[in-house]
Amino acid sequence: MKRIPPLLAACVAAAAFAAPASPDEPLDPDKAFVPTARLVASAPAAAGAGERHGIDVEYRIEPGYYLYRNRLKFELHPAEILTGPPEVPAGIEVDDPFLGKSAIFRDRVTIHIPFAVSIARPGHYRVRIVAQGCAEDRICYSPFVQEVAVNIPPGYRVMDFPATPAPPAAPKGFPR
Amino acid sequence: MKGWLPLAGIGLLAGLAGVSLWLADRHATPPAIEAGPVDASPAAIQSAPFRDGQGAPRSLGQFAGKVLVVNFWATWCTPCREEMPGFVKLQSRWQDRGVQFVGIAQDDPAKVAAFGRELGVNYPLWLGEEGVMDLSRRLGNRLGVLPHTVLLDGQGRVIESRIGVFAEPVLESRLAAITGK
């Protein structure tokens, strides 16, 4: 009995596996949209301005997925150290035929949650996020809740933490 | 020259053709997403409370005897809106053959009404409260995503549950198989 040559076997296998054995499953929202948090401090934005302190929440968004900018909600717990609303980048502008102009995030986005260092007590701080997003052309996730946390260590000082990088310019594009 | 080389070439071509077909099909129709188990009785499905655009209470039981296409959607969900023109066409073609579409959204009533008018939706667009996604999950939407479409028989039993876009030709072939028409 003749043995099947390896190249022929490989080609037959390629034909057999041309179609996927299982359906292409969308990712769980916690895998499609992954938030992380870190403490940051940066130099004054202008002469006379105070130093900026806060928590940067960075979202890593899987290719083919996007988050809606205007549906992101952030809550800091405990909230006593907050000095203002979250600073959310402009995002990618989209012109929805029904909803009008809005913005989405792809790939990566960093949201800055400012707090006052003068009242920042050492401790454990949680950021509760409500987000909405979609897998392009396939499905959208109903609002989902995620949580990230940071620790403010005893003796927190500005120089202990890296400067916040400048946000990139907002590209334009449309969700499909 | 070895005798198996032409066979290897055929195999390679077949493989490439298969991959090309799969990619083409993948582009045309997103791959199906397997639904989860159904955990709702026909009575619970038919009596689940919704409201119409005027705020009047509604339930799927009012369409008992018809094959129902129940579509969970939202105005902010682009894939949902993209599949709905196909539903409008199918409702027109199948309304005399015992098929009724119903859209269910947990959404801003004004936006739902505006979208219904803009698209010329010819089937009821109802609204639900907090329990809408819970019902959707119990009807097989194990991922809790939109769109989700459920086919029910005349007694409220689940025939099929589909997560993601239900393409018009696919749905039409299912309706033909279910109704035998």
Chai-1 contact restraints between the chains, C-beta under 6 A:
chainA,res_idxA,chainB,res_idxB,connection_type,confidence,min_distance_angstrom,max_distance_angstrom,comment,restraint_id
A,P5,B,W4,contact,1.0,0.0,6.0,A-B,restraint_1
A,L7,B,A8,contact,1.0,0.0,6.0,A-B,restraint_2
A,L8,B,W4,contact,1.0,0.0,6.0,A-B,restraint_3
A,L8,B,L7,contact,1.0,0.0,6.0,A-B,restraint_4
A,L8,B,A8,contact,1.0,0.0,6.0,A-B,restraint_5
A,C11,B,A8,contact,1.0,0.0,6.0,A-B,restraint_6
A,C11,B,G11,contact,1.0,0.0,6.0,A-B,restraint_7
A,C11,B,L12,contact,1.0,0.0,6.0,A-B,restraint_8
A,C11,B,G15,contact,1.0,0.0,6.0,A-B,restraint_9
A,V12,B,G11,contact,1.0,0.0,6.0,A-B,restraint_10
A,A14,B,G15,contact,1.0,0.0,6.0,A-B,restraint_11
A,A15,B,G11,contact,1.0,0.0,6.0,A-B,restraint_12
A,A15,B,A14,contact,1.0,0.0,6.0,A-B,restraint_13
A,A15,B,G15,contact,1.0,0.0,6.0,A-B,restraint_14
A,A15,B,G18,contact,1.0,0.0,6.0,A-B,restraint_15
A,A18,B,G15,contact,1.0,0.0,6.0,A-B,restraint_16
A,A18,B,G18,contact,1.0,0.0,6.0,A-B,restraint_17
A,A18,B,V19,contact,1.0,0.0,6.0,A-B,restraint_18
A,A18,B,W22,contact,1.0,0.0,6.0,A-B,restraint_19
A,A19,B,W22,contact,1.0,0.0,6.0,A-B,restraint_20
A,P23,B,P31,contact,1.0,0.0,6.0,A-B,restraint_21
A,P23,B,A32,contact,1.0,0.0,6.0,A-B,restraint_22
A,P23,B,I33,contact,1.0,0.0,6.0,A-B,restraint_23
A,P23,B,E34,contact,1.0,0.0,6.0,A-B,restraint_24
A,D24,B,P31,contact,1.0,0.0,6.0,A-B,restraint_25
A,F98,B,F115,contact,1.0,0.0,6.0,A-B,restraint_26
A,R138,B,P30,contact,1.0,0.0,6.0,A-B,restraint_27
A,R138,B,P79,contact,1.0,0.0,6.0,A-B,restraint_28
A,R138,B,G164,contact,1.0,0.0,6.0,A-B,restraint_29
A,I139,B,V145,contact,1.0,0.0,6.0,A-B,restraint_30
A,I139,B,G164,contact,1.0,0.0,6.0,A-B,restraint_31
A,C140,B,C77,contact,1.0,0.0,6.0,A-B,restraint_32
A,C140,B,L146,contact,1.0,0.0,6.0,A-B,restraint_33
A,Y141,B,V145,contact,1.0,0.0,6.0,A-B,restraint_34
A,S142,B,M133,contact,1.0,0.0,6.0,A-B,restraint_35
A,S142,B,G144,contact,1.0,0.0,6.0,A-B,restraint_36
